[in-house]
């Protein structure tokens, strides 16, 4: 197996796991809907970013690859909002337990 096929296989495997986990997080019934949706959105953005690196497997025009690569700039703000929502949930649940 050459190096490119190993990288492509790992990228496709990572993308599929991310998409399945994000689908699960969107469909699960829980009280933490905002946190789950933010993390699912982060995983979808990560999968899209990985797709941009598979240009040799998928025949996509340059403009489409640039558009897909621009989703990278949404990943960190989405992850920050996810961490913020989780920490706010932990803080409010601790405050409710003390009462």
C-alpha positions as CSV (number, residue, x, y, z in Angstrom):
1,X,0.0,0.0,0.0
2,X,1.4,3.3,-0.9
3,X,1.3,6.4,1.3
4,X,-1.5,8.2,-0.5
5,X,-4.0,5.3,-0.3
6,X,-3.3,5.0,3.5
7,X,-3.9,8.7,4.0
8,X,-7.0,8.6,1.8
9,X,-8.4,5.6,3.7
10,X,-7.8,7.3,7.0
11,X,-9.4,10.5,5.9
12,X,-12.5,8.7,4.6
13,X,-12.8,6.7,7.8
14,X,-12.4,9.9,9.9
15,X,-15.1,11.7,7.8
16,X,-17.6,8.8,8.1
17,X,-17.1,8.5,11.9
18,X,-17.5,12.3,12.3
19,X,-20.7,12.4,10.2
20,X,-22.2,9.4,12.0
21,X,-21.4,10.9,15.4
22,X,-22.9,14.3,14.4
23,X,-26.0,12.5,13.1
24,X,-26.3,10.8,16.5
25,X,-25.8,14.0,18.4
26,X,-28.5,15.8,16.4
27,X,-31.1,13.0,16.8
28,X,-30.5,12.0,20.5
29,X,-33.1,13.2,23.0
30,X,-31.4,15.0,25.8
31,X,-31.6,18.2,27.8
32,X,-28.3,19.5,26.4
33,X,-29.6,20.2,22.8
34,X,-27.6,23.3,22.2
35,X,-24.3,21.7,23.2
36,X,-25.0,18.6,21.1
37,X,-25.9,20.7,18.1
38,X,-22.9,22.9,18.4
39,X,-20.6,19.9,18.6
40,X,-22.4,18.2,15.7
41,X,-21.9,21.3,13.6
42,X,-18.2,21.3,14.6
43,X,-17.8,17.7,13.5
44,X,-19.6,18.4,10.2
45,X,-17.2,21.4,9.6
46,X,-14.3,19.2,10.3
47,X,-15.5,16.5,7.9
48,X,-15.9,19.2,5.2
49,X,-12.4,20.4,5.9
50,X,-11.0,16.9,5.5
51,X,-13.0,16.6,2.2
52,X,-11.1,19.6,0.8
53,X,-7.8,17.7,1.3
54,X,-9.0,14.8,-0.9
55,X,-8.7,16.7,-4.1
56,X,-6.9,13.9,-5.8
57,X,-9.7,11.5,-5.3
58,X,-12.6,13.7,-6.0
59,X,-12.6,15.8,-9.1
60,X,-13.7,19.2,-7.8
61,X,-12.9,22.5,-9.4
62,X,-10.6,24.9,-7.8
63,X,-13.4,27.3,-6.8
64,X,-15.2,24.6,-5.0
65,X,-12.1,23.5,-3.1
66,X,-11.5,27.1,-2.0
67,X,-15.1,27.4,-0.9
68,X,-14.8,24.2,1.1
69,X,-11.5,25.3,2.6
70,X,-13.1,28.5,3.8
71,X,-15.2,26.5,6.3
72,X,-12.0,26.1,8.3
73,X,-12.5,29.6,9.7
74,X,-15.8,28.5,11.3
75,X,-14.3,25.6,13.2
76,X,-12.7,27.4,16.1
77,X,-15.6,29.8,16.9
78,X,-18.0,26.8,16.8
79,X,-15.7,24.9,19.2
80,X,-15.5,27.9,21.5
81,X,-19.2,28.3,21.6
82,X,-19.5,24.6,22.4
83,X,-17.1,24.9,25.3
84,X,-18.9,28.0,26.5
85,X,-22.3,26.2,26.4
86,X,-20.9,23.2,28.3
87,X,-19.3,25.3,30.9
88,X,-22.5,27.4,31.4
89,X,-24.5,24.2,31.8
90,X,-22.0,22.9,34.4
91,X,-22.1,26.2,36.2
92,X,-25.9,26.4,36.3
93,X,-26.3,22.7,37.3
94,X,-23.8,23.3,40.2
95,X,-25.7,26.4,41.3
96,X,-29.0,24.5,41.2
97,X,-27.5,21.7,43.4
98,X,-26.4,24.2,46.0
99,X,-29.9,25.5,46.6
